[in-house]
Amino acid sequence: MKLIPLLRSSRVASRWSNRPDSCTTRRGLNRVIDTDTPLLTSPDTAQLYRDALEMLNRCGVPYLVGGTYAFQYYAGIARTTKDFDIFVRPRDVRRVLDVLTRCGFKTEIAFDHWLAKAHHGEKFIDVIYSSGNAVAEVDDEWFAHAVDETVLGTPVKLVPAEEMIWTKAFIMERERYDGADVAHMLRHCAGLINWERLVRRFAAHWRVLLNHLVLFGFIYPGERSLIPSAVIKDLLGRVQAELEVPTRDSKVCQGTLLSRAQYLVDIDDWGYEDARLTPRGAMTPEQIAEWTAGIDKSH
């Protein structure tokens, strides 16, 4: 798997973006940071995951590779890993699990609103079809903008950069914060991100994106120009517009979309409405209870 070049913003061709599709290699753009991609895991683990990918390909089951391998491609940072992340549409979860079972994995639905797992001893594959807060469900658009690549010697499609940023942007747990990942991805391929599509993905949660873009300018003060000024102006304009209207939703806490643990006091003790709940969000009370019960297990 090759890493994309370190990309710089250029004059945009549309309202915000200088390209129509997801972050892919373009000729003549600066240097390639590295082209020798390590396995990022032990050889036997790599072979296990390679066999699973090849079986999924032979069976024609649609999936996308995310996690460590996609992050290396988009951020230029290599991390060792024991697990492997694939992303699928909710309707394809059962098909994927059936294939992995045939590969010798034991499968389970870990949390029915977003995650299944396939175990092979201590090794496992996360089969992801939404996000823990149920905001970023995998849909056809993920596949429409996926990037063709080779992982562990196998042809695959990578999760698009925009969706990877979208899902990581909401992870602000006490024990895990993915803001650095977002900043590194922006630094590495901001010039090829489809900004209109990225902003649309955040939809009503655009403040979360603005938070990361403002922090990017703090983290890399000499590289603020990587973020199109039109994007910043648009989002700041939304903040200004909100100042002109009366405050609404004063007893709603959206912090639970960022951390499943740290804002429980707001819900349980202070009487705030949980923004994850339907119809405002996409989770049922039962799913929230199950996800909350999993906090202790994850530590």
C-alpha positions as CSV (number, residue, x, y, z in Angstrom):
1,M,0.0,0.0,0.0
2,K,1.4,3.4,-0.9
3,L,0.9,6.6,1.0
4,I,-0.6,9.5,-0.7
5,P,1.6,12.5,-1.2
6,L,1.7,15.3,1.3
7,L,-0.9,17.6,-0.3
8,R,-1.3,21.3,0.0
9,S,-4.4,23.4,-0.7
10,S,-4.7,24.8,-4.1
11,R,-7.1,27.2,-5.8
12,V,-10.6,25.6,-5.5
13,A,-12.6,24.7,-8.6
14,S,-16.0,24.7,-7.0
15,R,-17.4,26.5,-4.0
16,W,-15.1,25.0,-1.5
17,S,-13.3,22.0,-3.0
18,N,-10.6,21.5,-5.6
19,R,-11.8,18.0,-6.6
20,P,-15.1,16.0,-7.0
21,D,-14.2,12.8,-5.3
22,S,-12.4,11.5,-2.2
23,C,-8.8,12.0,-1.2
24,T,-6.7,10.2,-3.9
25,T,-3.3,10.6,-5.3
26,R,-2.7,13.2,-7.9
27,R,0.4,13.5,-10.1
28,G,3.0,16.1,-9.4
29,L,2.0,17.0,-5.9
30,N,5.0,17.3,-3.6
31,R,6.7,14.3,-2.2
32,V,5.6,10.9,-1.2
33,I,6.4,10.5,2.5
34,D,6.9,6.7,2.3
35,T,6.2,3.9,-0.1
36,D,7.4,1.0,1.9
37,T,4.4,0.0,4.0
38,P,5.1,-2.5,6.8
39,L,2.5,-5.1,7.8
40,L,1.7,-3.1,10.9
41,T,1.1,-6.4,12.7
42,S,2.7,-9.8,13.1
43,P,3.1,-12.0,10.0
44,D,0.7,-14.6,11.2
45,T,-1.9,-12.0,12.1
46,A,-1.4,-10.3,8.7
47,Q,-2.0,-13.7,7.0
48,L,-5.2,-14.3,8.9
49,Y,-6.6,-10.9,7.9
50,R,-5.3,-11.4,4.3
51,D,-7.2,-14.7,4.0
52,A,-10.4,-13.0,5.3
53,L,-10.1,-10.1,2.8
54,E,-9.5,-12.5,-0.1
55,M,-12.5,-14.6,1.0
56,L,-14.7,-11.5,1.2
57,N,-13.5,-10.5,-2.3
58,R,-14.2,-13.9,-3.8
59,C,-17.7,-13.9,-2.3
60,G,-18.4,-10.4,-3.7
61,V,-19.4,-9.0,-0.3
62,P,-19.0,-5.2,-0.3
63,Y,-16.8,-3.8,2.5
64,L,-14.3,-1.0,3.1
65,V,-11.1,-1.0,5.0
66,G,-10.6,1.6,7.7
67,G,-8.7,1.8,10.9
68,T,-4.9,1.7,11.0
69,Y,-4.4,1.0,7.3
70,A,-6.7,3.8,6.1
71,F,-5.2,6.2,8.6
72,Q,-1.7,5.5,7.4
73,Y,-2.8,6.2,3.8
74,Y,-4.5,9.5,4.7
75,A,-2.2,10.8,7.5
76,G,1.2,9.3,6.7
77,I,1.4,7.7,10.2
78,A,2.1,4.0,10.7
79,R,0.8,2.3,13.8
80,T,1.1,-1.3,14.8
81,T,-2.3,-3.0,15.4
82,K,-3.7,-6.3,16.6
83,D,-7.2,-5.8,15.2
84,F,-8.6,-4.9,11.7
85,D,-11.5,-2.6,10.9
86,I,-13.9,-3.1,8.0
87,F,-16.9,-1.0,7.3
88,V,-20.1,-2.3,5.8
89,R,-23.7,-1.2,5.2
90,P,-26.1,-2.4,7.8
91,R,-27.9,-4.6,5.3
92,D,-24.6,-6.4,4.6
93,V,-23.6,-7.2,8.1
94,R,-25.0,-10.8,8.2
95,R,-23.4,-11.6,4.8
96,V,-20.0,-10.4,6.1
97,L,-20.3,-12.3,9.3
98,D,-21.2,-15.5,7.4
99,V,-18.1,-15.2,5.3
100,L,-15.9,-14.6,8.3
101,T,-17.4,-17.6,10.0
102,R,-16.4,-19.7,7.1
103,C,-12.9,-18.4,7.6
104,G,-12.8,-19.8,11.1
105,F,-13.8,-16.7,13.0
106,K,-16.4,-16.7,15.8
107,T,-18.7,-13.8,15.3
108,E,-21.1,-11.8,17.4
109,I,-23.1,-8.6,17.4
110,A,-21.3,-6.5,20.1
111,F,-23.7,-3.5,20.0
112,D,-26.7,-3.8,17.7
113,H,-26.7,-0.2,16.7
114,W,-23.2,-0.1,15.2
115,L,-20.7,-2.9,15.8
116,A,-20.1,-6.6,15.2
117,K,-17.0,-8.5,16.0
118,A,-15.2,-11.6,14.5
119,H,-12.8,-13.3,16.9
120,H,-10.0,-15.8,16.0
121,G,-8.2,-16.4,19.3
122,E,-6.9,-13.1,20.5
123,K,-7.1,-11.6,17.0
124,F,-10.3,-9.9,15.9
125,I,-12.0,-8.0,13.1
126,D,-14.3,-5.1,13.9
127,V,-17.3,-5.1,11.5
128,I,-18.5,-1.5,11.7
129,Y,-21.8,-0.3,10.2
130,S,-22.4,3.0,12.1
131,S,-20.7,4.9,14.9
132,G,-21.1,4.5,18.7
133,N,-23.3,7.6,18.8
134,A,-25.3,6.3,15.8
135,V,-24.5,9.5,13.9
136,A,-22.3,8.1,11.1
137,E,-24.2,5.1,9.6
138,V,-22.4,3.5,6.7
139,D,-24.4,4.2,3.5
140,D,-24.0,4.1,-0.2
141,E,-22.0,7.4,-0.3
142,W,-19.2,5.7,1.6
143,F,-18.8,3.3,-1.2
144,A,-19.3,5.9,-4.0
145,H,-16.2,7.8,-2.8
146,A,-14.1,4.9,-1.6
147,V,-10.4,4.7,-2.7
148,D,-9.0,1.7,-4.5
149,E,-5.9,0.5,-2.8
150,T,-3.9,-2.6,-1.8
151,V,-3.8,-3.7,1.8
152,L,-1.7,-6.8,2.9
153,G,-1.3,-7.6,-0.7
154,T,-5.0,-7.7,-1.4
155,P,-7.0,-5.2,-3.5
156,V,-9.5,-3.4,-1.4
157,K,-11.4,-0.1,-1.1
158,L,-10.5,2.3,1.7
159,V,-13.0,4.3,3.7
160,P,-13.1,7.8,2.2
161,A,-11.2,10.6,4.0
162,E,-14.3,12.6,4.5
163,E,-16.1,9.8,6.3
164,M,-13.0,8.9,8.4
165,I,-12.8,12.5,9.6
166,W,-16.5,12.6,10.2
167,T,-16.4,9.6,12.5
168,K,-13.2,10.4,14.3
169,A,-14.3,14.0,15.0
170,F,-16.9,12.8,17.5
171,I,-14.6,10.7,19.6
172,M,-13.8,12.7,22.7
173,E,-13.8,10.2,25.5
174,R,-11.7,10.7,28.6
175,E,-9.6,7.7,27.7
176,R,-9.6,8.3,23.9
177,Y,-9.6,11.5,21.9
178,D,-9.2,11.3,18.1
179,G,-8.6,15.1,17.5
180,A,-5.0,14.5,16.8
181,D,-5.9,12.0,14.1
182,V,-8.2,14.6,12.5
183,A,-5.5,17.2,12.6
184,H,-2.9,14.9,11.0
185,M,-5.3,13.9,8.3
186,L,-6.1,17.5,7.5
187,R,-2.5,18.3,7.4
188,H,-1.7,15.5,5.1
189,C,-4.5,15.7,2.5
190,A,-6.5,18.9,3.1
191,G,-5.9,19.9,-0.5
192,L,-7.9,17.0,-1.8
193,I,-10.7,16.8,0.7
194,N,-14.2,17.4,-0.8
195,W,-15.1,20.2,1.6
196,E,-18.7,20.6,0.5
197,R,-19.3,16.9,1.1
198,L,-17.5,16.9,4.4
199,V,-19.5,19.9,5.7
200,R,-22.7,18.2,4.5
201,R,-21.8,15.0,6.4
202,F,-21.7,16.9,9.7
203,A,-25.1,18.5,8.9
204,A,-26.6,19.9,12.1
205,H,-23.4,18.9,14.0
206,W,-21.3,21.4,12.0
207,R,-20.0,22.9,15.3
208,V,-18.0,19.7,15.9
209,L,-16.2,20.2,12.5
210,L,-15.6,23.9,13.3
211,N,-14.1,22.9,16.6
212,H,-11.5,20.8,14.8
213,L,-10.8,23.3,12.1
214,V,-10.2,26.1,14.7
215,L,-7.9,23.7,16.7
216,F,-6.0,22.9,13.4
217,G,-5.0,26.5,13.2
218,F,-3.7,26.4,16.7
219,I,-1.8,23.1,16.2
220,Y,-0.3,24.2,12.9
221,P,-0.2,28.1,13.0
222,G,2.0,28.2,9.9
223,E,-0.4,25.9,7.9
224,R,-3.7,27.5,8.5
225,S,-4.1,28.2,4.8
226,L,-4.6,24.4,4.3
227,I,-8.2,24.9,5.4
228,P,-10.2,26.8,2.7
229,S,-11.1,30.2,4.1
230,A,-14.6,29.9,2.6
231,V,-15.3,26.9,4.8
232,I,-14.2,28.8,8.0
233,K,-16.2,31.8,6.9
234,D,-19.3,29.7,6.2
235,L,-19.2,28.0,9.6
236,L,-18.4,31.2,11.5
237,G,-21.3,32.8,9.7
238,R,-23.6,30.1,11.1
239,V,-22.3,31.0,14.6
240,Q,-23.0,34.6,13.9
241,A,-26.5,33.8,12.7
242,E,-27.3,31.9,15.8
243,L,-26.4,34.9,17.9
244,E,-29.3,36.8,16.3
245,V,-32.0,34.3,17.3
246,P,-33.4,33.2,20.7
247,T,-31.7,30.2,22.3
248,R,-33.6,27.0,21.7
249,D,-33.2,23.4,23.0
250,S,-31.9,24.7,26.3
251,K,-32.4,21.4,28.1
252,V,-30.8,19.2,25.5
253,C,-27.2,17.8,26.0
254,Q,-25.4,16.9,22.8
255,G,-22.3,16.0,24.8
256,T,-23.3,12.4,24.8
257,L,-22.6,12.4,21.0
258,L,-19.0,13.1,21.9
259,S,-18.6,10.9,25.0
260,R,-20.8,8.1,26.2
261,A,-19.5,8.5,29.8
262,Q,-18.6,12.1,30.6
263,Y,-22.0,13.6,30.1
264,L,-24.1,11.0,31.9
265,V,-24.4,13.3,34.9
266,D,-26.2,15.9,32.7
267,I,-28.7,13.3,31.7
268,D,-29.1,11.3,35.0
269,D,-28.8,14.1,37.5
270,W,-29.4,17.5,35.9
271,G,-32.4,16.7,33.7
272,Y,-31.0,17.2,30.3
273,E,-32.5,15.4,27.3
274,D,-30.1,12.9,25.7
275,A,-29.5,14.0,22.1
276,R,-28.8,10.4,21.1
277,L,-32.5,9.5,21.7
278,T,-34.9,9.2,18.8
279,P,-36.4,11.2,17.2
280,R,-33.7,13.8,17.8
281,G,-31.0,11.1,17.5
282,A,-31.0,7.6,16.2
283,M,-30.7,5.4,19.3
284,T,-33.4,3.8,21.4
285,P,-33.3,3.8,25.2
286,E,-32.4,0.1,25.1
287,Q,-29.4,0.8,22.8
288,I,-28.2,3.7,25.0
289,A,-28.4,1.5,28.1
290,E,-26.5,-1.3,26.4
291,W,-23.8,1.1,25.2
292,T,-23.5,2.7,28.6
293,A,-23.2,-0.7,30.3
294,G,-20.3,-1.4,28.0
295,I,-18.2,1.4,29.5
296,D,-16.7,-0.7,32.2
297,K,-16.0,-3.5,29.9
298,S,-14.0,-1.3,27.6
299,H,-11.5,-0.1,30.2
